[in-house]
Each structure stands twice: as C-alpha cells, then as structure tokens.
Amino acid sequence: MLNPTFSGRRRWAAGLVLAGLIVLFPGCQTAYYKTMEKIGFEKRDILVKRVKRANDAQTDTKEQFQSALQRFKSVVAFEGGELEEKYETLKDEFERCEDRAEQVHDRIAAVQDVADDLFKEWQAELKTYTNANLRRASQHQYDQTRRRYARLLAAMKRAESKIEPVLNAFRDQVLFLKHNLNARAIASLQSEVRAIEGDVAGLIKDMEAAIAEADGFIRTMQQS
C-alpha cells in the first residue's frame, strides 16, 4: 500500500504538470480544475497550496534582499582587493534579487487566479441550496474566508510594492559601479547605504507581515 503522503505528493506533482500546460494553453484552466478534482484536490486545496508557495517565495526573497544588502555594504566598505570581483559579486546578488522578485509576482498572481475562481464558484453554489440553515452557514463561512483572503492579498501586495524601489536602488548602484570601477567611486556610494538600508528594512517588515498573514490564512483554511 502506498504511503498516503507519498501518494499525495504524486497527485500534486501531476497537478503541477497540468499547471505548466495552462501557462502554454490558458484555455485549459477548466480542464485543470476538473482533473485536480478527480485526483482529490478541490479549488480550496489548490488555493492553500499556492498560498504556501507564495509564502515560500516571499521568505526566499526576504532572505535574498538581506543578503544583497550585506554584500552591498561590504562593497562600499572596500579596503583593498579585486574591484572587479567586488562588482561581479554585487551584480550576481542583484540578478538573484530580480529572479526572486519575479517569482513573488508570479506566485501572487497564481493565488489570485484560483481565489477568484473559488469565490465565483462558491457564490454560484450558494444559490443552489434548498436548506436555508445550510445556506446561511455556508454564506457565513464564505464571508469569513473572503475577508481573510482580502487581508492576505493586501499584505502580499503591500510587500510586493516595496520590492521595485529596492531593486531600482540596487540596479543604480550596480550600473554606477559598472562604469566607475575604482576605489573613489565605491567610497562615494557610502552615503547611499543608509537610504538603501531603510528601504530594505521596510521591505523586510512588510514581507514578514505578509508571511505571518499567509501562515494564519493557511491554518484557518486547514481547520475549517
């Protein structure tokens, strides 16, 4: 007999393959949901899974921007060594930040897609109840879930909005060093450290708030 956890992973892996096909063929969304339902995953299960993946992406992004900031600080505190090596290190950190930022954007969009479809389906099904008590109970749960999701999405979007300004600041420094690769130019960037530190601190704060909101949302969805 298959291990239930292993079996679940295999089923979810099949779903991920289908998700990839949706990117190539957007019209497959309905077929994707139907197939996932056949292997035991409803839209709420998909939503929880996507929130988890978005949460992971935000955690990775937070850590990457913290790493990039430390690299930047080490570069402007330059006291000898290979300037080219310092520049390449900072450039690599910036490119990793760009990749993480794109991942966060894509995963938040994936959360929105399934959430919109879930709530649309749920709202339509509320009209089909013949038992008034059950309809009221489902409506109450719908309203609560919708409010929790609205808080989650707002937190994620707020954190995401802080990413681009930090990326722009890092991009400026990388471009400046690319064409001014000397000790004097690096020293001149020291005045930028405090501003960038403040931007990264704001990003980290909002990222952590969004991560906490997502953790709470996932717990609630799994308990209800």
N, C-alpha and C positions, 0 to 999 in steps of 0.2 A: 504493500500500500504506500502511495506517495505521501511524503511529508506535506501537511497542509500548507506550511509556509512556503516550501519549495514550489508546490503546485500553484499557489497564489502568485509567486514571482513569475512563473512561466506564463500564466494567464495574462499578467500585467505586461510582460515582455511582448506578447502577441499584440497587445493593445498599443504599445509604443510603435511597433512596425506600422500598424494602421494609422497612427497619428502622423507618421512620416509621409504616408501616402496622401493624407489630407492636405499637407503642405503643397504637394505636387498637383493634387486634384481636389480643389476646395469643395466640389460638389459631392464629395464622399462623406461629408460630415454626418449626414443622417445614417448612412450605412455603417459608419464607425460606431455611432451610439448603439445601433441595433446589434452589431457584432459584440460589443462590450457587454451589453445586457445578456446576451446568450452565454457568455463565459462568466457571468456573475457580478458585473460591475454596472451599477446604476450611475446616473449623472452626478449624484451627490458623492459617490465614491471617487469618481474622476475629479470632481472639484477638490476634494480633500487631498488627493494625490498631487494635483497641480499646485495647490497652495503650499504643500510640503516642498515641492521642487522650487517654487519661487522663493520660499523661505531659505532653502539651502543656497540659492543663488545670491540672495541678499547677504547671507552670512559670509560667503566666499568673497563677495565684493567689498564688504566692510573690511575684511582682513587684508585684501589686496591693496586697498587705498591706504590703510595704515602702513603697510609695507612700503608702498611708494613714497609716502611722506617721510619715512625714516631714511629711505635711500636719498631722497632729495636733500634732506638735512645733512646727510653725510657728505654729499657732493659740495654743498655750499660751505661746508666746514673744511674744505680741501686744504691739506697741509703738505702736499707732496705726493708724487706717484704719477701714474699714467693718466693724463687728461682724457685721452680717447677712451680708455677703459671706463672712466667715471661716466662719460657721456653715454656710452653704449649700455651701461647698467641702468641709467635713468631712463633711457629710451625703451629698453625692454620692459621696465616696470610700467611705463606709460601705456605701452601696447597691451600689456596684460590687463590694465585698468579698462581700456577700451573694450576688450573682449568680455570682461565681466559685466560692464555696463550694458552691452548689447544682450547678454544672456538675461539680465534682470528685466530688461524691456520686453523681450520675447516671452518670458515666463509669466509676467504680469498680464500680458495680452492673452496668453493661453488661459489664465484663470478667468479673465473677463469673458472670454468666448463661452466656456462651459457654464459659467454662472448665469449669463444671460439666457442661455438655452434652458438651464434648470428652472429658473424662476418663471420663464414663459410657459414651460410645460406644467409646472406646479400650479400656476394661476389658472390655466385652462382646466386642469383636473378638478380644481375646487368647485367648478360649476357643474360637475357631473355627480356630486354626492346626492344621495336621496335621504341620508340620515343627517338631520340638522346638527345634532351634537357632534358627530364626527367631522362635519364640515367646519364647525366653529373651532374645534380642536386643531384641525389641520391649518385653518386660517391663522390661528394664534401662533402656531409653530412657523408658518411661512413668514409672518410679520417679524418674529424674533430673529429668524435666520437672515432675513433681508437686512435688518438693522445691523446685525453683527457683521454681515458681509460689507455693508456700506462703510462701517468703521475700518474694517480691514483694508478695503480698496483705497480709502482716503489716506491711510497710513502708508501704504505701499507707494502710492502716487506722490505723496509728500516727500518720501525718501528718494524716490526716483528723480524728482525735480531738482534735488540737491547735487545729483551726480554730474550733470553737464557743466555747471560752473566750476567744479573742482577739476574736471577733465580739461576744460579750457585753460585753467591756470597752469596745470601740468604741461599741457601742449605748448603754451607760450614759453615756458622755461626750456623745454626740450629744443624748440626751434631756435631760441636765442643762443643756447649753447652750441647748437649745430654750426652756427656761423660765427661764433665768438668763442672758440675753444682755447681760452687762455686763463691763467690764474686770476687776472684782474677782472675779467668778465664774470667769472664764477663768484668772486668776492662781492661783486656788485649786486648779486641776487640775494644776498643775506637779508636785505630789507623786505624781501617777498616772503620769507619764511613764516613770519607771524601771521600774515594775511592768509596764507595757504593753510596754516595750522588751524586757524579759526574756521575756514571753510570745511576742512576735513572733520573737525570736531562736530560741526553742525550736521554734516552728513552722517557721521557715526551715530550721533544721538537719534536722528530720525530713523536710521536703519535699525537700531536696536528697538525703538518703539514699534516699528513695523513688524519686526521679528517676534516681539512679545505679543502683539495683536494677532499674528498668524498662529502662534502656539495656542493662544486662547481659543481662536476660532476652530482649530483642528480638534482640540479637546472637546469642545461643545458639540461639534458635529458627530464625533465618535460616540458621545454619550447619549445623544438624542435618537 
